[in-house]
Amino acid sequence: MKDLARKRYSVRKYETKPVKEDKLEKILESSRVAPDFTGLVGGRTLNFQLE
């Protein structure tokens, strides 16, 4: 667990290239099944794509 904690970082610079659709779907699905800080699952998300 310590190794995992040491590898964490906060992103300070973002890239402007778009995220591939399959990766985005995996990220969104993970967010749908992950519990929030109270332990509840199934919160709402807003997803925007700028063109």
N, CA, C and O atoms as a GROMACS GRO file, in nm:
protein
  204
    1MET      N    1   0.082  -0.118   0.000
    1MET     CA    2   0.000   0.000   0.000
    1MET      C    3   0.088   0.126   0.000
    1MET      O    4   0.052   0.226  -0.062
    2LYS      N    5   0.201   0.120   0.069
    2LYS     CA    6   0.290   0.236   0.072
    2LYS      C    7   0.342   0.269  -0.068
    2LYS      O    8   0.353   0.386  -0.104
    3ASP      N    9   0.374   0.165  -0.145
    3ASP     CA   10   0.423   0.188  -0.282
    3ASP      C   11   0.318   0.260  -0.366
    3ASP      O   12   0.350   0.350  -0.443
    4LEU      N   13   0.193   0.219  -0.351
    4LEU     CA   14   0.085   0.282  -0.425
    4LEU      C   15   0.070   0.428  -0.384
    4LEU      O   16   0.052   0.516  -0.469
    5ALA      N   17   0.077   0.455  -0.255
    5ALA     CA   18   0.065   0.593  -0.205
    5ALA      C   19   0.180   0.680  -0.254
    5ALA      O   20   0.160   0.798  -0.282
    6ARG      N   21   0.297   0.623  -0.266
    6ARG     CA   22   0.413   0.701  -0.312
    6ARG      C   23   0.404   0.734  -0.460
    6ARG      O   24   0.460   0.835  -0.504
    7LYS      N   25   0.334   0.652  -0.538
    7LYS     CA   26   0.324   0.674  -0.682
    7LYS      C   27   0.213   0.774  -0.718
    7LYS      O   28   0.205   0.817  -0.833
    8ARG      N   29   0.130   0.810  -0.623
    8ARG     CA   30   0.021   0.905  -0.650
    8ARG      C   31   0.077   1.043  -0.679
    8ARG      O   32   0.182   1.082  -0.628
    9TYR      N   33   0.005   1.116  -0.762
    9TYR     CA   34   0.044   1.254  -0.790
    9TYR      C   35  -0.078   1.333  -0.834
    9TYR      O   36  -0.178   1.276  -0.877
   10SER      N   37  -0.069   1.461  -0.825
   10SER     CA   38  -0.177   1.549  -0.866
   10SER      C   39  -0.137   1.614  -0.999
   10SER      O   40  -0.032   1.677  -1.009
   11VAL      N   41  -0.222   1.597  -1.099
   11VAL     CA   42  -0.194   1.651  -1.232
   11VAL      C   43  -0.206   1.803  -1.228
   11VAL      O   44  -0.307   1.856  -1.184
   12ARG      N   45  -0.103   1.872  -1.273
   12ARG     CA   46  -0.102   2.018  -1.273
   12ARG      C   47  -0.106   2.076  -1.414
   12ARG      O   48  -0.135   2.194  -1.432
   13LYS      N   49  -0.078   1.992  -1.512
   13LYS     CA   50  -0.077   2.038  -1.650
   13LYS      C   51  -0.154   1.938  -1.735
   13LYS      O   52  -0.125   1.818  -1.734
   14TYR      N   53  -0.251   1.986  -1.808
   14TYR     CA   54  -0.334   1.900  -1.889
   14TYR      C   55  -0.300   1.915  -2.036
   14TYR      O   56  -0.259   2.022  -2.081
   15GLU      N   57  -0.318   1.807  -2.109
   15GLU     CA   58  -0.295   1.810  -2.254
   15GLU      C   59  -0.426   1.846  -2.323
   15GLU      O   60  -0.535   1.820  -2.270
   16THR      N   61  -0.416   1.904  -2.440
   16THR     CA   62  -0.536   1.945  -2.514
   16THR      C   63  -0.584   1.839  -2.612
   16THR      O   64  -0.687   1.857  -2.676
   17LYS      N   65  -0.511   1.729  -2.625
   17LYS     CA   66  -0.555   1.626  -2.719
   17LYS      C   67  -0.675   1.549  -2.661
   17LYS      O   68  -0.683   1.530  -2.540
   18PRO      N   69  -0.767   1.506  -2.747
   18PRO     CA   70  -0.887   1.438  -2.699
   18PRO      C   71  -0.856   1.299  -2.643
   18PRO      O   72  -0.759   1.235  -2.682
   19VAL      N   73  -0.942   1.255  -2.552
   19VAL     CA   74  -0.930   1.121  -2.495
   19VAL      C   75  -1.000   1.024  -2.590
   19VAL      O   76  -1.110   1.053  -2.638
   20LYS      N   77  -0.938   0.910  -2.615
   20LYS     CA   78  -0.998   0.811  -2.705
   20LYS      C   79  -1.129   0.762  -2.644
   20LYS      O   80  -1.142   0.747  -2.522
   21GLU      N   81  -1.225   0.736  -2.732
   21GLU     CA   82  -1.360   0.698  -2.690
   21GLU      C   83  -1.362   0.575  -2.600
   21GLU      O   84  -1.434   0.573  -2.500
   22ASP      N   85  -1.283   0.472  -2.632
   22ASP     CA   86  -1.283   0.351  -2.550
   22ASP      C   87  -1.227   0.377  -2.411
   22ASP      O   88  -1.277   0.320  -2.313
   23LYS      N   89  -1.125   0.461  -2.399
   23LYS     CA   90  -1.071   0.496  -2.268
   23LYS      C   91  -1.171   0.577  -2.187
   23LYS      O   92  -1.186   0.556  -2.067
   24LEU      N   93  -1.238   0.669  -2.254
   24LEU     CA   94  -1.338   0.751  -2.186
   24LEU      C   95  -1.451   0.664  -2.132
   24LEU      O   96  -1.497   0.686  -2.020
   25GLU      N   97  -1.496   0.568  -2.209
   25GLU     CA   98  -1.602   0.478  -2.164
   25GLU      C   99  -1.559   0.398  -2.041
   25GLU      O  100  -1.638   0.379  -1.948
   26LYS      N  101  -1.434   0.352  -2.038
   26LYS     CA  102  -1.383   0.277  -1.922
   26LYS      C  103  -1.378   0.366  -1.798
   26LYS      O  104  -1.413   0.322  -1.688
   27ILE      N  105  -1.335   0.489  -1.815
   27ILE     CA  106  -1.328   0.583  -1.703
   27ILE      C  107  -1.467   0.612  -1.649
   27ILE      O  108  -1.488   0.610  -1.528
   28LEU      N  109  -1.562   0.638  -1.739
   28LEU     CA  110  -1.698   0.669  -1.696
   28LEU      C  111  -1.764   0.549  -1.630
   28LEU      O  112  -1.836   0.565  -1.532
   29GLU      N  113  -1.742   0.429  -1.682
   29GLU     CA  114  -1.799   0.309  -1.621
   29GLU      C  115  -1.741   0.287  -1.481
   29GLU      O  116  -1.813   0.248  -1.389
   30SER      N  117  -1.613   0.312  -1.465
   30SER     CA  118  -1.550   0.300  -1.333
   30SER      C  119  -1.611   0.398  -1.235
   30SER      O  120  -1.632   0.365  -1.118
   31SER      N  121  -1.640   0.518  -1.281
   31SER     CA  122  -1.700   0.619  -1.193
   31SER      C  123  -1.843   0.582  -1.155
   31SER      O  124  -1.889   0.618  -1.047
   32ARG      N  125  -1.913   0.511  -1.243
   32ARG     CA  126  -2.051   0.472  -1.214
   32ARG      C  127  -2.058   0.363  -1.108
   32ARG      O  128  -2.155   0.359  -1.031
   33VAL      N  129  -1.960   0.275  -1.100
   33VAL     CA  130  -1.966   0.163  -1.006
   33VAL      C  131  -1.884   0.188  -0.880
   33VAL      O  132  -1.890   0.108  -0.786
   34ALA      N  133  -1.809   0.296  -0.875
   34ALA     CA  134  -1.727   0.326  -0.758
   34ALA      C  135  -1.811   0.397  -0.651
   34ALA      O  136  -1.892   0.483  -0.684
   35PRO      N  137  -1.792   0.362  -0.524
   35PRO     CA  138  -1.865   0.431  -0.418
   35PRO      C  139  -1.812   0.571  -0.395
   35PRO      O  140  -1.695   0.599  -0.421
   36ASP      N  141  -1.898   0.659  -0.345
   36ASP     CA  142  -1.854   0.793  -0.309
   36ASP      C  143  -1.803   0.793  -0.164
   36ASP      O  144  -1.787   0.686  -0.105
   37PHE      N  145  -1.778   0.909  -0.108
   37PHE     CA  146  -1.719   0.916   0.026
   37PHE      C  147  -1.814   0.864   0.134
   37PHE      O  148  -1.768   0.836   0.245
   38THR      N  149  -1.943   0.852   0.106
   38THR     CA  150  -2.038   0.798   0.204
   38THR      C  151  -2.062   0.649   0.186
   38THR      O  152  -2.132   0.587   0.266
   39GLY      N  153  -2.003   0.591   0.081
   39GLY     CA  154  -2.020   0.449   0.055
   39GLY      C  155  -2.133   0.416  -0.042
   39GLY      O  156  -2.159   0.299  -0.069
   40LEU      N  157  -2.199   0.518  -0.095
   40LEU     CA  158  -2.307   0.496  -0.190
   40LEU      C  159  -2.254   0.484  -0.333
   40LEU      O  160  -2.153   0.544  -0.368
   41VAL      N  161  -2.324   0.405  -0.413
   41VAL     CA  162  -2.286   0.384  -0.553
   41VAL      C  163  -2.399   0.437  -0.641
   41VAL      O  164  -2.516   0.432  -0.603
   42GLY      N  165  -2.364   0.489  -0.758
   42GLY     CA  166  -2.466   0.529  -0.853
   42GLY      C  167  -2.495   0.677  -0.856
   42GLY      O  168  -2.609   0.717  -0.881
   43GLY      N  169  -2.397   0.757  -0.831
   43GLY     CA  170  -2.416   0.902  -0.838
   43GLY      C  171  -2.429   0.949  -0.981
   43GLY      O  172  -2.421   0.869  -1.074
   44ARG      N  173  -2.448   1.076  -0.998
   44ARG     CA  174  -2.463   1.135  -1.131
   44ARG      C  175  -2.331   1.196  -1.176
   44ARG      O  176  -2.252   1.244  -1.094
   45THR      N  177  -2.310   1.194  -1.305
   45THR     CA  178  -2.193   1.261  -1.363
   45THR      C  179  -2.240   1.344  -1.483
   45THR      O  180  -2.336   1.308  -1.552
   46LEU      N  181  -2.171   1.453  -1.505
   46LEU     CA  182  -2.192   1.534  -1.624
   46LEU      C  183  -2.069   1.520  -1.711
   46LEU      O  184  -1.956   1.534  -1.663
   47ASN      N  185  -2.089   1.492  -1.837
   47ASN     CA  186  -1.977   1.472  -1.929
   47ASN      C  187  -1.990   1.570  -2.044
   47ASN      O  188  -2.094   1.576  -2.110
   48PHE      N  189  -1.886   1.645  -2.068
   48PHE     CA  190  -1.886   1.744  -2.176
   48PHE      C  191  -1.773   1.713  -2.273
   48PHE      O  192  -1.664   1.673  -2.233
   49GLN      N  193  -1.800   1.733  -2.399
   49GLN     CA  194  -1.697   1.722  -2.501
   49GLN      C  195  -1.701   1.849  -2.583
   49GLN      O  196  -1.803   1.884  -2.642
   50LEU      N  197  -1.588   1.918  -2.586
   50LEU     CA  198  -1.577   2.040  -2.666
   50LEU      C  199  -1.524   2.003  -2.803
   50LEU      O  200  -1.434   1.920  -2.816
   51GLU      N  201  -1.580   2.064  -2.903
   51GLU     CA  202  -1.533   2.035  -3.039
   51GLU      C  203  -1.462   2.153  -3.097
   51GLU      O  204  -1.415   2.147  -3.210
   0.00000   0.00000   0.00000
